[in-house]
Amino acid sequence: MLSGLGGQINSSVTNISSELHGIEPSVLRFSSLISRRVSDPNRAFAVECSMFYCVAKYAASVSNGLVEQRMLTSWRNNTPRHDAASDLILSPPASFTNESNRAESFKVTHLAVAAINSFMSQAFTGAGGINNSGSAFSSDIMQALYDTSNITKRIENLATSMTNSIRGHGANAPTPAYGIAWTSETYVHVRWAWFAFPATLTLLAALFLLSIILETSFRDILVWKSSNLALLFHGRSLNLSSPSERPVKRLSAMTSRAQNIKAKLVETAEGGWKLTQEEE
């Protein structure tokens, strides 16, 4: 008798349902009896599952470098058993493989079949349960089957993982597909007619700058730019140069002399202000 916190699972590899006799259990056939907590409305149920080898047809596409595959249909042998000493041969009809001129067969060696059958039979045979004092399961697989809310989906995921492993390894591993692959590349096309105007404008600007440099050099025009010292030393009403001193023209000389000159603002007779040099 289970308490409110109780539950148990019992799983074994056996043939129970006659409905599965038409499907060759070439991988595994197991049944499980599960009783969950008394408070669970689906606290007691039984499941039976058969796993078998099959031939599947896939459609693959590549978009933006990502490969997407989906299974279109599958085919299996409907014979109830196969000879344990011989390889498992899957020979789908030509209508399935779309190969009318030759028969396409897929083989699983008898050693591989026996090894997988042995491993799966041991893995899905066990028991476990929980009660007020704790939980105990014979394997992690038994605990996973007990804890899952959808055993069908869990077994489907297992079959998908095994399929991906078989397709990616062994003698039937995928081989490179040789063909033409398309990709995007960037090319630049220069329209020289549109390039002529900015190129001509740049060339004329460079020639104008060169002519200004040569003209100022030939005429001995000093480079004062926006310096205020040139206005103070050579302005009509703001001449800081003394008549006895030699006039300075270069900006560096004006800067050096200005360090020793003192100037002040004085009020004129007209009521304005004027910058004058203080007498030493």
HELIX and SHEET records of a PDB file:
HELIX    1   1 SER A   18  LEU A   20  5                                   3    
HELIX    2   2 ALA A   94  THR A   97  1                                   4    
HELIX    3   3 HIS A  110  ALA A  123  1                                  14    
HELIX    4   4 ASP A  140  ASP A  147  1                                   8    
HELIX    5   5 ILE A  151  GLY A  168  1                                  18    
HELIX    6   6 TRP A  192  PHE A  218  1                                  27    
HELIX    7   7 ASN A  228  HIS A  234  1                                   7    
HELIX    8   8 LEU A  251  ALA A  258  1                                   8    
SHEET    1   A 5 ALA A  44  MET A  51  0                                        
SHEET    2   A 5 LEU A  28  SER A  35 -1                                        
SHEET    3   A 5 GLY A   7  SER A  12 -1                                        
SHEET    4   A 5 GLY A 126  ASN A 131 -1                                        
SHEET    5   A 5 GLY A 134  PHE A 137 -1                                        
SHEET    1   B 2 VAL A  55  SER A  63  0                                        
SHEET    2   B 2 LEU A  66  TRP A  75 -1                                        
SHEET    1   C 2 LEU A  88  LEU A  90  0                                        
SHEET    2   C 2 PHE A 106  VAL A 108 -1                                        
SHEET    1   D 2 ALA A 263  GLU A 267  0                                        
SHEET    2   D 2 TRP A 273  GLN A 277 -1                                        
END                                                                             
